[in-house]
Amino acid sequence: MAMMSFFSRSKLLSHLHPQQGSTGANPPSSLHSRALHIELGAREKALLQEDPALKRFKSHKRNVWRLKRLGDALTIVVVAGCCWEIYVRAEMKKAAREKEQTHDG
C-alpha cells in the first residue's frame, strides 16, 4: 500500500493522469512519448563518449566474425567428409556384393 501512495504522489504519474475535475479535449492516450523526453545530463553524455582505454577491444568483433566463419568452414568440411565416408562404404559394400554374385553364379 505504501508503494501505491508513492505512485499517487509521483510527479510523473500526475503528468500522465488527468486532473480529477478537468475534462480536457486531450485524453491521456493522446500524450506523445516525446513529451516525456529528458535531456541527458553531463554524466550521461560523458558515459556515452568513446573511451580510449576500451579502444584495444574494438577488434574483438572482427575476430569473433573470423572465428565464426572458420567454424562454419570446418563444419562444412566435416559434413562433406562424413558424406564421402558413407558413399565410399556404400560403394565398397556394393562392389563386395557384386563380387560375391559373380563368384556364386
N, CA, C and O atoms as CSV, one atom per row, in Angstrom:
chain,resi,resn,atom,element,x,y,z
A,1,MET,N,N,0.823,-1.190,0.000
A,1,MET,CA,C,0.000,0.000,0.000
A,1,MET,C,C,0.862,1.247,0.000
A,1,MET,O,O,0.501,2.259,-0.600
A,2,ALA,N,N,2.016,1.176,0.681
A,2,ALA,CA,C,2.923,2.321,0.730
A,2,ALA,C,C,3.420,2.664,-0.668
A,2,ALA,O,O,3.597,3.833,-1.010
A,3,MET,N,N,3.640,1.629,-1.469
A,3,MET,CA,C,4.115,1.884,-2.824
A,3,MET,C,C,3.038,2.595,-3.651
A,3,MET,O,O,3.347,3.454,-4.476
A,4,MET,N,N,1.802,2.237,-3.426
A,4,MET,CA,C,0.707,2.867,-4.157
A,4,MET,C,C,0.608,4.346,-3.812
A,4,MET,O,O,0.354,5.173,-4.688
A,5,SER,N,N,0.805,4.683,-2.547
A,5,SER,CA,C,0.734,6.096,-2.168
A,5,SER,C,C,1.911,6.858,-2.762
A,5,SER,O,O,1.794,8.042,-3.078
A,6,PHE,N,N,3.054,6.176,-2.914
A,6,PHE,CA,C,4.196,6.823,-3.557
A,6,PHE,C,C,3.878,7.154,-5.005
A,6,PHE,O,O,4.171,8.250,-5.484
A,7,PHE,N,N,3.263,6.176,-5.708
A,7,PHE,CA,C,2.924,6.413,-7.097
A,7,PHE,C,C,1.835,7.470,-7.252
A,7,PHE,O,O,1.829,8.221,-8.227
A,8,SER,N,N,0.928,7.526,-6.305
A,8,SER,CA,C,-0.134,8.521,-6.430
A,8,SER,C,C,0.427,9.931,-6.247
A,8,SER,O,O,-0.115,10.891,-6.796
A,9,ARG,N,N,1.501,10.059,-5.484
A,9,ARG,CA,C,2.119,11.369,-5.289
A,9,ARG,C,C,3.221,11.641,-6.301
A,9,ARG,O,O,3.790,12.732,-6.325
A,10,SER,N,N,3.514,10.691,-7.106
A,10,SER,CA,C,4.617,10.827,-8.036
A,10,SER,C,C,4.326,11.929,-9.061
A,10,SER,O,O,3.210,12.062,-9.563
A,11,LYS,N,N,5.338,12.688,-9.343
A,11,LYS,CA,C,5.204,13.789,-10.295
A,11,LYS,C,C,4.971,13.250,-11.711
A,11,LYS,O,O,4.219,13.831,-12.493
A,12,LEU,N,N,5.620,12.143,-12.019
A,12,LEU,CA,C,5.475,11.559,-13.346
A,12,LEU,C,C,4.039,11.123,-13.593
A,12,LEU,O,O,3.476,11.405,-14.651
A,13,LEU,N,N,3.450,10.441,-12.630
A,13,LEU,CA,C,2.085,9.970,-12.820
A,13,LEU,C,C,1.085,11.116,-12.826
A,13,LEU,O,O,0.031,11.010,-13.453
A,14,SER,N,N,1.396,12.208,-12.141
A,14,SER,CA,C,0.477,13.335,-12.173
A,14,SER,C,C,0.447,13.958,-13.569
A,14,SER,O,O,-0.551,14.564,-13.959
A,15,HIS,N,N,1.531,13.811,-14.313
A,15,HIS,CA,C,1.535,14.291,-15.699
A,15,HIS,C,C,0.785,13.343,-16.627
A,15,HIS,O,O,0.180,13.772,-17.609
A,16,LEU,N,N,0.830,12.055,-16.308
A,16,LEU,CA,C,0.186,11.076,-17.173
A,16,LEU,C,C,-1.316,11.004,-16.965
A,16,LEU,O,O,-2.058,10.791,-17.924
A,17,HIS,N,N,-1.779,11.176,-15.736
A,17,HIS,CA,C,-3.195,11.083,-15.439
A,17,HIS,C,C,-3.817,12.475,-15.441
A,17,HIS,O,O,-3.216,13.428,-14.945
A,18,PRO,N,N,-5.020,12.591,-15.998
A,18,PRO,CA,C,-5.668,13.902,-15.993
A,18,PRO,C,C,-6.103,14.278,-14.574
A,18,PRO,O,O,-6.266,13.413,-13.714
A,19,GLN,N,N,-6.284,15.547,-14.351
A,19,GLN,CA,C,-6.759,16.027,-13.060
A,19,GLN,C,C,-8.182,15.521,-12.835
A,19,GLN,O,O,-8.917,15.272,-13.791
A,20,GLN,N,N,-8.559,15.371,-11.586
A,20,GLN,CA,C,-9.854,14.786,-11.261
A,20,GLN,C,C,-11.016,15.614,-11.817
A,20,GLN,O,O,-11.959,15.049,-12.371
A,21,GLY,N,N,-10.962,16.927,-11.679
A,21,GLY,CA,C,-12.092,17.749,-12.074
A,21,GLY,C,C,-12.037,18.235,-13.511
A,21,GLY,O,O,-13.021,18.777,-14.015
A,22,SER,N,N,-10.893,18.049,-14.185
A,22,SER,CA,C,-10.773,18.611,-15.542
A,22,SER,C,C,-11.276,17.617,-16.576
A,22,SER,O,O,-11.053,16.410,-16.473
A,23,THR,N,N,-11.948,18.150,-17.556
A,23,THR,CA,C,-12.368,17.344,-18.700
A,23,THR,C,C,-11.791,18.021,-19.928
A,23,THR,O,O,-12.473,18.786,-20.609
A,24,GLY,N,N,-10.537,17.736,-20.201
A,24,GLY,CA,C,-9.834,18.374,-21.309
A,24,GLY,C,C,-10.170,17.718,-22.628
A,24,GLY,O,O,-10.745,16.631,-22.679
A,25,ALA,N,N,-9.798,18.401,-23.691
A,25,ALA,CA,C,-10.040,17.879,-25.026
A,25,ALA,C,C,-9.036,16.778,-25.366
A,25,ALA,O,O,-9.303,15.945,-26.232
A,26,ASN,N,N,-7.891,16.766,-24.695
A,26,ASN,CA,C,-6.863,15.768,-24.974
A,26,ASN,C,C,-6.876,14.694,-23.901
A,26,ASN,O,O,-6.447,14.949,-22.775
A,27,PRO,N,N,-7.353,13.515,-24.217
A,27,PRO,CA,C,-7.322,12.429,-23.233
A,27,PRO,C,C,-5.875,11.975,-23.025
A,27,PRO,O,O,-5.019,12.280,-23.855
A,28,PRO,N,N,-5.579,11.247,-21.927
A,28,PRO,CA,C,-4.210,10.828,-21.643
A,28,PRO,C,C,-3.620,9.925,-22.717
A,28,PRO,O,O,-2.399,9.859,-22.859
A,29,SER,N,N,-4.463,9.227,-23.477
A,29,SER,CA,C,-3.940,8.349,-24.519
A,29,SER,C,C,-3.312,9.134,-25.660
A,29,SER,O,O,-2.589,8.559,-26.475
A,30,SER,N,N,-3.570,10.426,-25.735
A,30,SER,CA,C,-3.014,11.222,-26.823
A,30,SER,C,C,-1.660,11.817,-26.465
A,30,SER,O,O,-1.073,12.546,-27.265
A,31,LEU,N,N,-1.153,11.509,-25.255
A,31,LEU,CA,C,0.169,12.008,-24.879
A,31,LEU,C,C,1.227,11.340,-25.743
A,31,LEU,O,O,1.168,10.135,-25.989
A,32,HIS,N,N,2.168,12.103,-26.190
A,32,HIS,CA,C,3.242,11.565,-27.015
A,32,HIS,C,C,4.420,11.198,-26.136
A,32,HIS,O,O,4.635,11.798,-25.083
A,33,SER,N,N,5.178,10.212,-26.573
A,33,SER,CA,C,6.335,9.810,-25.790
A,33,SER,C,C,7.394,10.910,-25.804
A,33,SER,O,O,8.225,10.978,-24.899
A,34,ARG,N,N,7.373,11.768,-26.819
A,34,ARG,CA,C,8.339,12.860,-26.866
A,34,ARG,C,C,8.086,13.870,-25.757
A,34,ARG,O,O,8.999,14.599,-25.369
A,35,ALA,N,N,6.897,13.926,-25.255
A,35,ALA,CA,C,6.589,14.877,-24.198
A,35,ALA,C,C,7.304,14.503,-22.907
A,35,ALA,O,O,7.490,15.357,-22.041
A,36,LEU,N,N,7.706,13.251,-22.763
A,36,LEU,CA,C,8.368,12.808,-21.560
A,36,LEU,C,C,9.888,12.781,-21.708
A,36,LEU,O,O,10.579,12.302,-20.809
A,37,HIS,N,N,10.420,13.282,-22.813
A,37,HIS,CA,C,11.857,13.244,-23.052
A,37,HIS,C,C,12.597,14.145,-22.073
A,37,HIS,O,O,12.190,15.278,-21.815
A,38,ILE,N,N,13.681,13.623,-21.539
A,38,ILE,CA,C,14.512,14.382,-20.611
A,38,ILE,C,C,15.893,14.494,-21.232
A,38,ILE,O,O,16.439,13.499,-21.708
A,39,GLU,N,N,16.455,15.671,-21.234
A,39,GLU,CA,C,17.797,15.873,-21.783
A,39,GLU,C,C,18.819,15.103,-20.968
A,39,GLU,O,O,18.682,14.960,-19.753
A,40,LEU,N,N,19.851,14.606,-21.651
A,40,LEU,CA,C,20.913,13.894,-20.964
A,40,LEU,C,C,21.735,14.859,-20.130
A,40,LEU,O,O,21.993,15.994,-20.531
A,41,GLY,N,N,22.135,14.388,-18.979
A,41,GLY,CA,C,22.975,15.198,-18.115
A,41,GLY,C,C,24.435,15.067,-18.496
A,41,GLY,O,O,24.772,14.335,-19.426
A,42,ALA,N,N,25.296,15.763,-17.794
A,42,ALA,CA,C,26.729,15.733,-18.086
A,42,ALA,C,C,27.302,14.335,-17.875
A,42,ALA,O,O,28.158,13.891,-18.640
A,43,ARG,N,N,26.837,13.647,-16.847
A,43,ARG,CA,C,27.346,12.303,-16.565
A,43,ARG,C,C,26.977,11.327,-17.679
A,43,ARG,O,O,27.808,10.535,-18.121
A,44,GLU,N,N,25.723,11.391,-18.129
A,44,GLU,CA,C,25.283,10.501,-19.208
A,44,GLU,C,C,26.039,10.778,-20.494
A,44,GLU,O,O,26.431,9.850,-21.202
A,45,LYS,N,N,26.246,12.063,-20.799
A,45,LYS,CA,C,26.999,12.416,-22.005
A,45,LYS,C,C,28.432,11.926,-21.908
A,45,LYS,O,O,28.994,11.473,-22.905
A,46,ALA,N,N,29.041,12.007,-20.721
A,46,ALA,CA,C,30.406,11.521,-20.534
A,46,ALA,C,C,30.471,10.009,-20.689
A,46,ALA,O,O,31.445,9.483,-21.228
A,47,LEU,N,N,29.447,9.309,-20.225
A,47,LEU,CA,C,29.434,7.859,-20.353
A,47,LEU,C,C,29.256,7.411,-21.796
A,47,LEU,O,O,29.730,6.339,-22.174
A,48,LEU,N,N,28.588,8.209,-22.593
A,48,LEU,CA,C,28.358,7.850,-23.992
A,48,LEU,C,C,29.536,8.177,-24.897
A,48,LEU,O,O,29.583,7.707,-26.034
A,49,GLN,N,N,30.488,8.972,-24.418
A,49,GLN,CA,C,31.652,9.302,-25.233
A,49,GLN,C,C,32.566,8.088,-25.354
A,49,GLN,O,O,32.563,7.205,-24.496
A,50,GLU,N,N,33.354,8.058,-26.439
A,50,GLU,CA,C,34.257,6.940,-26.678
A,50,GLU,C,C,35.377,6.947,-25.645
A,50,GLU,O,O,35.978,7.982,-25.358
A,51,ASP,N,N,35.641,5.768,-25.096
A,51,ASP,CA,C,36.674,5.636,-24.067
A,51,ASP,C,C,37.947,5.099,-24.717
A,51,ASP,O,O,37.924,4.008,-25.286
A,52,PRO,N,N,39.064,5.842,-24.649
A,52,PRO,CA,C,40.299,5.374,-25.281
A,52,PRO,C,C,40.850,4.095,-24.640
A,52,PRO,O,O,41.566,3.343,-25.300
A,53,ALA,N,N,40.535,3.839,-23.381
A,53,ALA,CA,C,41.015,2.623,-22.715
A,53,ALA,C,C,40.374,1.370,-23.311
A,53,ALA,O,O,40.947,0.283,-23.237
A,54,LEU,N,N,39.191,1.522,-23.899
A,54,LEU,CA,C,38.492,0.367,-24.477
A,54,LEU,C,C,38.768,0.202,-25.964
A,54,LEU,O,O,38.244,-0.721,-26.588
A,55,LYS,N,N,39.572,1.071,-26.535
A,55,LYS,CA,C,39.820,1.051,-27.968
A,55,LYS,C,C,40.498,-0.253,-28.406
A,55,LYS,O,O,40.264,-0.725,-29.519
A,56,ARG,N,N,41.332,-0.836,-27.542
A,56,ARG,CA,C,42.030,-2.065,-27.924
A,56,ARG,C,C,41.082,-3.250,-28.051
A,56,ARG,O,O,41.442,-4.247,-28.677
A,57,PHE,N,N,39.896,-3.176,-27.484
A,57,PHE,CA,C,38.920,-4.260,-27.586
A,57,PHE,C,C,38.022,-4.116,-28.804
A,57,PHE,O,O,37.160,-4.964,-29.034
A,58,LYS,N,N,38.204,-3.066,-29.581
A,58,LYS,CA,C,37.342,-2.819,-30.734
A,58,LYS,C,C,37.501,-3.913,-31.789
A,58,LYS,O,O,36.543,-4.231,-32.492
A,59,SER,N,N,38.686,-4.487,-31.908
A,59,SER,CA,C,38.917,-5.530,-32.904
A,59,SER,C,C,38.280,-6.857,-32.496
A,59,SER,O,O,38.237,-7.792,-33.294
A,60,HIS,N,N,37.796,-6.945,-31.284
A,60,HIS,CA,C,37.179,-8.177,-30.782
A,60,HIS,C,C,36.053,-8.638,-31.707
A,60,HIS,O,O,35.916,-9.833,-31.969
A,61,LYS,N,N,35.256,-7.706,-32.196
A,61,LYS,CA,C,34.115,-8.055,-33.037
A,61,LYS,C,C,34.584,-8.702,-34.340
A,61,LYS,O,O,33.977,-9.663,-34.812
A,62,ARG,N,N,35.658,-8.178,-34.917
A,62,ARG,CA,C,36.187,-8.724,-36.170
A,62,ARG,C,C,36.739,-10.124,-35.939
A,62,ARG,O,O,36.548,-11.007,-36.775
A,63,ASN,N,N,37.423,-10.341,-34.813
A,63,ASN,CA,C,37.976,-11.665,-34.525
A,63,ASN,C,C,36.873,-12.689,-34.311
A,63,ASN,O,O,37.001,-13.837,-34.736
A,64,VAL,N,N,35.807,-12.291,-33.665
A,64,VAL,CA,C,34.678,-13.203,-33.467
A,64,VAL,C,C,34.063,-13.564,-34.811
A,64,VAL,O,O,33.693,-14.717,-35.034
A,65,TRP,N,N,33.951,-12.592,-35.708
A,65,TRP,CA,C,33.388,-12.851,-37.037
A,65,TRP,C,C,34.266,-13.847,-37.790
A,65,TRP,O,O,33.753,-14.771,-38.423
A,66,ARG,N,N,35.597,-13.665,-37.725
A,66,ARG,CA,C,36.510,-14.578,-38.416
A,66,ARG,C,C,36.431,-15.982,-37.821
A,66,ARG,O,O,36.418,-16.973,-38.551
A,67,LEU,N,N,36.379,-16.059,-36.506
A,67,LEU,CA,C,36.289,-17.360,-35.852
A,67,LEU,C,C,34.990,-18.067,-36.220
A,67,LEU,O,O,34.967,-19.287,-36.384
A,68,LYS,N,N,33.914,-17.305,-36.348
A,68,LYS,CA,C,32.635,-17.890,-36.740
A,68,LYS,C,C,32.719,-18.435,-38.162
A,68,LYS,O,O,32.229,-19.530,-38.437
A,69,ARG,N,N,33.329,-17.685,-39.056
A,69,ARG,CA,C,33.491,-18.140,-40.443
A,69,ARG,C,C,34.358,-19.395,-40.507
A,69,ARG,O,O,34.067,-20.316,-41.270
A,70,LEU,N,N,35.422,-19.430,-39.707
A,70,LEU,CA,C,36.284,-20.600,-39.670
A,70,LEU,C,C,35.497,-21.812,-39.161
A,70,LEU,O,O,35.625,-22.910,-39.702
A,71,GLY,N,N,34.698,-21.612,-38.137
A,71,GLY,CA,C,33.863,-22.691,-37.621
A,71,GLY,C,C,32.864,-23.183,-38.658
A,71,GLY,O,O,32.625,-24.384,-38.779
A,72,ASP,N,N,32.282,-22.248,-39.407
A,72,ASP,CA,C,31.350,-22.643,-40.474
A,72,ASP,C,C,32.063,-23.475,-41.535
A,72,ASP,O,O,31.534,-24.485,-42.000
A,73,ALA,N,N,33.273,-23.044,-41.917
A,73,ALA,CA,C,34.030,-23.772,-42.938
A,73,ALA,C,C,34.398,-25.168,-42.435
A,73,ALA,O,O,34.280,-26.147,-43.173
A,74,LEU,N,N,34.838,-25.258,-41.193
A,74,LEU,CA,C,35.183,-26.565,-40.633
A,74,LEU,C,C,33.963,-27.485,-40.551
A,74,LEU,O,O,34.075,-28.690,-40.776
A,75,THR,N,N,32.827,-26.930,-40.237
A,75,THR,CA,C,31.606,-27.727,-40.182
A,75,THR,C,C,31.279,-28.298,-41.558
A,75,THR,O,O,30.908,-29.465,-41.685
A,76,ILE,N,N,31.420,-27.466,-42.583
A,76,ILE,CA,C,31.154,-27.930,-43.952
A,76,ILE,C,C,32.130,-29.033,-44.337
A,76,ILE,O,O,31.735,-30.023,-44.952
A,77,VAL,N,N,33.409,-28.870,-43.977
A,77,VAL,CA,C,34.411,-29.875,-44.306
A,77,VAL,C,C,34.103,-31.198,-43.594
A,77,VAL,O,O,34.213,-32.265,-44.198
A,78,VAL,N,N,33.721,-31.132,-42.324
A,78,VAL,CA,C,33.414,-32.359,-41.570
A,78,VAL,C,C,32.186,-33.054,-42.149
A,78,VAL,O,O,32.177,-34.276,-42.293
A,79,VAL,N,N,31.158,-32.291,-42.481
A,79,VAL,CA,C,29.948,-32.897,-43.063
A,79,VAL,C,C,30.271,-33.511,-44.416
A,79,VAL,O,O,29.803,-34.606,-44.725
A,80,ALA,N,N,31.065,-32.820,-45.225
A,80,ALA,CA,C,31.443,-33.375,-46.532
A,80,ALA,C,C,32.264,-34.651,-46.349
A,80,ALA,O,O,32.080,-35.615,-47.092
A,81,GLY,N,N,33.164,-34.665,-45.370
A,81,GLY,CA,C,33.959,-35.861,-45.103
A,81,GLY,C,C,33.089,-37.031,-44.670
A,81,GLY,O,O,33.305,-38.163,-45.103
A,82,CYS,N,N,32.106,-36.762,-43.818
A,82,CYS,CA,C,31.195,-37.818,-43.386
A,82,CYS,C,C,30.387,-38.364,-44.565
A,82,CYS,O,O,30.209,-39.575,-44.699
A,83,CYS,N,N,29.910,-37.476,-45.400
A,83,CYS,CA,C,29.152,-37.916,-46.583
A,83,CYS,C,C,30.032,-38.748,-47.505
A,83,CYS,O,O,29.582,-39.759,-48.045
A,84,TRP,N,N,31.277,-38.334,-47.689
A,84,TRP,CA,C,32.206,-39.080,-48.538
A,84,TRP,C,C,32.456,-40.471,-47.955
A,84,TRP,O,O,32.460,-41.462,-48.686
A,85,GLU,N,N,32.662,-40.543,-46.639
A,85,GLU,CA,C,32.901,-41.824,-45.988
A,85,GLU,C,C,31.699,-42.750,-46.159
A,85,GLU,O,O,31.875,-43.937,-46.433
A,86,ILE,N,N,30.510,-42.240,-46.005
A,86,ILE,CA,C,29.296,-43.045,-46.199
A,86,ILE,C,C,29.215,-43.531,-47.639
A,86,ILE,O,O,28.872,-44.687,-47.890
A,87,TYR,N,N,29.528,-42.655,-48.582
A,87,TYR,CA,C,29.488,-43.029,-50.001
A,87,TYR,C,C,30.510,-44.130,-50.296
A,87,TYR,O,O,30.191,-45.104,-50.977
A,88,VAL,N,N,31.733,-43.979,-49.789
A,88,VAL,CA,C,32.783,-44.964,-50.056
A,88,VAL,C,C,32.408,-46.316,-49.467
A,88,VAL,O,O,32.583,-47.344,-50.121
A,89,ARG,N,N,31.893,-46.330,-48.238
A,89,ARG,CA,C,31.494,-47.606,-47.623
A,89,ARG,C,C,30.350,-48.260,-48.391
A,89,ARG,O,O,30.324,-49.479,-48.561
A,90,ALA,N,N,29.403,-47.438,-48.854
A,90,ALA,CA,C,28.286,-47.991,-49.633
A,90,ALA,C,C,28.802,-48.582,-50.945
A,90,ALA,O,O,28.344,-49.646,-51.362
A,91,GLU,N,N,29.733,-47.918,-51.589
A,91,GLU,CA,C,30.284,-48.433,-52.848
A,91,GLU,C,C,31.092,-49.712,-52.602
A,91,GLU,O,O,31.062,-50.640,-53.410
A,92,MET,N,N,31.821,-49.748,-51.466
A,92,MET,CA,C,32.593,-50.949,-51.162
A,92,MET,C,C,31.665,-52.140,-50.921
A,92,MET,O,O,31.946,-53.247,-51.380
A,93,LYS,N,N,30.553,-51.919,-50.198
A,93,LYS,CA,C,29.592,-52.997,-49.973
A,93,LYS,C,C,28.962,-53.442,-51.282
A,93,LYS,O,O,28.758,-54.634,-51.511
A,94,LYS,N,N,28.657,-52.479,-52.135
A,94,LYS,CA,C,28.055,-52.801,-53.426
A,94,LYS,C,C,29.031,-53.629,-54.276
A,94,LYS,O,O,28.639,-54.603,-54.919
A,95,ALA,N,N,30.295,-53.226,-54.266
A,95,ALA,CA,C,31.305,-53.963,-55.034
A,95,ALA,C,C,31.500,-55.361,-54.463
A,95,ALA,O,O,31.683,-56.318,-55.216
A,96,ALA,N,N,31.461,-55.489,-53.124
A,96,ALA,CA,C,31.619,-56.800,-52.497
A,96,ALA,C,C,30.445,-57.708,-52.846
A,96,ALA,O,O,30.630,-58.897,-53.104
A,97,ARG,N,N,29.224,-57.140,-52.852
A,97,ARG,CA,C,28.047,-57.923,-53.215
A,97,ARG,C,C,28.129,-58.391,-54.669
A,97,ARG,O,O,27.799,-59.538,-54.969
A,98,GLU,N,N,28.558,-57.524,-55.560
A,98,GLU,CA,C,28.666,-57.886,-56.967
A,98,GLU,C,C,29.737,-58.957,-57.151
A,98,GLU,O,O,29.579,-59.866,-57.966
A,99,LYS,N,N,30.821,-58.846,-56.396
A,99,LYS,CA,C,31.894,-59.811,-56.494
A,99,LYS,C,C,31.409,-61.191,-56.009
A,99,LYS,O,O,31.739,-62.213,-56.610
A,100,GLU,N,N,30.619,-61.211,-54.912
A,100,GLU,CA,C,30.082,-62.472,-54.406
A,100,GLU,C,C,29.121,-63.092,-55.424
A,100,GLU,O,O,29.116,-64.307,-55.621
A,101,GLN,N,N,28.317,-62.256,-56.061
A,101,GLN,CA,C,27.350,-62.776,-57.031
A,101,GLN,C,C,28.057,-63.353,-58.243
A,101,GLN,O,O,27.596,-64.345,-58.808
A,102,THR,N,N,29.168,-62.753,-58.656
A,102,THR,CA,C,29.889,-63.309,-59.821
A,102,THR,C,C,30.587,-64.615,-59.453
A,102,THR,O,O,30.700,-65.510,-60.290
A,103,HIS,N,N,31.060,-64.735,-58.202
A,103,HIS,CA,C,31.703,-65.970,-57.768
A,103,HIS,C,C,30.684,-67.081,-57.543
A,103,HIS,O,O,30.968,-68.245,-57.823
A,104,ASP,N,N,29.503,-66.735,-57.040
A,104,ASP,CA,C,28.475,-67.747,-56.767
A,104,ASP,C,C,27.740,-68.164,-58.037
A,104,ASP,O,O,27.304,-69.308,-58.164
A,105,GLY,N,N,27.610,-67.249,-58.953
A,105,GLY,CA,C,26.771,-67.503,-60.111
A,105,GLY,C,C,27.415,-68.239,-61.189
A,105,GLY,O,O,26.789,-68.505,-62.215
